Amino acid sequence: MKDPTTANQLMDKILKKEATIGVIGLGYVGLPLVLRFCEVGYKVLGFDVDSKKVAALKKGRSYIKSISGSLILQHLRQKKLEVTDQFIRLKEPDCILICVPTPLTEKKEPDLQYIEKTTDSIRSCLRKGQLIVLESTTYPGTTEELVLPGLESTGLKVGKDFFLGYSPEREDPGNKGFTTSRIPKVVSGVTPSCQKTAIALYRQVIQKVVPVSSPRVAELTKLLENIYRSVNIALVNELKMLADRMGIDIWEVIEAASTKPFGFTPFYPGPGMGGHCIPIDPYYLSWKAQEYDFATRFILLAGEINVHVPYYVVSKIQDGLNKKGKSLMGAKILILGVAYKKDVDDARESPALAIMNLLQKKGATLFYHDPFIPVLPSFRKYRFKLTSSPLTKGLLHRMDAAVVVTDHTQVDYEWVAKHAPLVIDTRNATKHLKRWKHKIVKA
């Protein structure tokens, strides 16, 4: 039997906004959540292992383009927000939201070290009356098979002494139409009292909460969302390569197909898969499916196609240079945009990185311009040690080719096409530039 006192006490604190909210992981998912809870009146304690992030936030400095430093400073001054790298303080929050990375290993298997370490940290501080919700994208079963046993090893019982749920993150950085509060939130709990408590919490900050019957349903929901995109992007990328051989403009085909008012959703080709979700998350399900002797062929095929696209882009760069009597070896190549999508400052898993790596291996000299990423940091697989070059007429004249990888809106692509000797366009950014068609190659 559950203890109604514990559940009711926590519910009362949540509804009265007297609960302290803890958010672990202050990145693109966690920081918007922090600010949303502050906005509606909760006291929030943010945790991150990166002491540089913590130090920046304490000074009211934002490291995410879409988040205002002045807003952070406002909540700090009003004593609504506090940030720390001291995980011993996890005993203080009444509700703890886990927003840590879930990357892949080199063998494309789930790397759950961040969830495991976070669970260990919470376990060492777990007290009666706390709600813990995992938001990190992962395979079905993680909440109940990994997090739950770790927390119950304290002797406290889920649904009675503490409450555990899963609610997958849904963030679209740079999309001003869908802020944290406006994106519907799928919410689940390990027990009915866990679900009830988690729903009550998210209803304070999210306009629409979507309850589901179990954490496994919620975990698979998130994976389906990303697999849907991965498979459809792979489809149009494959058709792009076929259409190129046929001499057909795939962008025109998609535009025409989009006029159908039912049964068709447009997806657009690009230079490959990017971001911290779509290139990674589908493999979590593929890995888990092996336990059930099931091969997820669509997922794996989509991954193969999307991984191949950067090679196709490099071949198109090589073809374009060849037609101008240039070799890729020793060519000066300007990469326009290294972020994984337009108008964001996040280059994690960006296809630009794979393209740059392939170009370097073939002997090209690389430059890049990205108004949102002044310095390329070290990534999981790549270290380029490059800084963004100012986009000038002189720079374009010195290049052998400019490659549009990320179509940031503040770049004037007609001006680029006018001054660059060759433009390789992976995003259809030059679709209206008929005047410069002779030196534009679609890729």
Phi, psi and omega in degrees: 000137178284155176270106184296335182296313181298312180296315183292323178297316180293317179301319180296318179295322179296310184293329179272001182059033176262353179285140172271132182257128174252133178236121181259118183102104187253052179258213185293339177262310187291318185294317175301323177296316178306309184293326179294317178294322176298319184302322183268002171112005178277153167275131185235136175243113182264138181241140171205143179285342182276103183294336178291321176297315181299316180297319179296315181295323179298334178266003180076026179256131179263141176252011178238124188306319186280358182246129184280129175296327180294328178292319177299313181299321179300313181291327176296314182293328179278003179064021175276334187237138172219141180234150184204158170249013180263098186285353175295343181277004179295348175286344185284315183292148173274329179232129183239123179252128184259115182233058183258160182293151172229079182279188175248155170281175178299336179267014179061039174250153181302133175251098186261019185300326183288321175294318181297315181293322178294318177300318178299318180295318180293318182303319183291344181242359188301134178228165179297137175092013179261146172252129177241128178233124174275130178247345183296141179290132184200179183279156179300126180114345185301314184300315185273334184265335184245306185287313184301309180300323179298318182285323180286347177293349176284346184098347176281148185252133180293141180082349179239304183263323177221170187229139186225135179214176176226131178218104187295138177295145174222091178238143175230084184307135178089349180269100184287343180282339181231087175279173183308316185290337186264353180269118180306142187244118174282129186226136178221166176219154180292326176231168177304320180290328176296314181296316181300319181291316180296318178299316180300319180297307185291333178293344177284339187233347183242135184295322182226121177253134183246098180288141172231165195286339183201160175301326180296322176296315181295320180296318179288330178302312180298318180294320178300317180304315183280327177293321176305314180290318181300314182294317182289325175293320177299320179300311182288332175293321177294317178295327176301315182292323177292315180299324178300317179293329180276354182075029181247140177276108183297330180294321177293322178298313180296319179299319179292316180296330182291347178285347177290122187280002180209154171071010178216130174240122183287135168237150187240141179287167179198198183275003182139183182276144179216169179095173185269003184246293192297322179287347189246308192303320181303329181291338176297320179286321178302318180294314182293327182298335180297332177297337184253018181053045184233130178261121180270080189293322179299316182298312183292321178295317178300318178299317179299315182295313183293326177291331182283337187302317177304326177295321177297317179299315180297323178295325178289324175297316180297317179298317180297319178293319180302319181294341177258011178074023182250150175260148175293326175297118179086355180290145176265115186244127176259120176269119179264101180094119176243353176293157184286341172208169187296143171063027171235164182250034183241118181252010181299131179057022180294139176298339177303324182294317178294319179297315179297320179297316179295319179296318178298319180297333180269006173093010179283153174262123190258142169227158174215155173228124174212115183296344183255349182230086184293331179226134177280116178284179173282139180245176182305319184244345190231146174219105186259336181054052180236151173241154182293131178271138175301136182277098182238164176300319180298319179298312181298321179295329181281342184279155171270333178201147172246130185246115177280105180258320177233122189269067177302139187289338184276001176270133178271099186287334175293320177295320177298313181297328180293321189258340179277142179291333182207135178239126174255117188249110180264358186237005182063030181287342184252022189300332183262004187267066183296330182298327184253019184302329184294341179239024176245130177245123176279137180225000000 
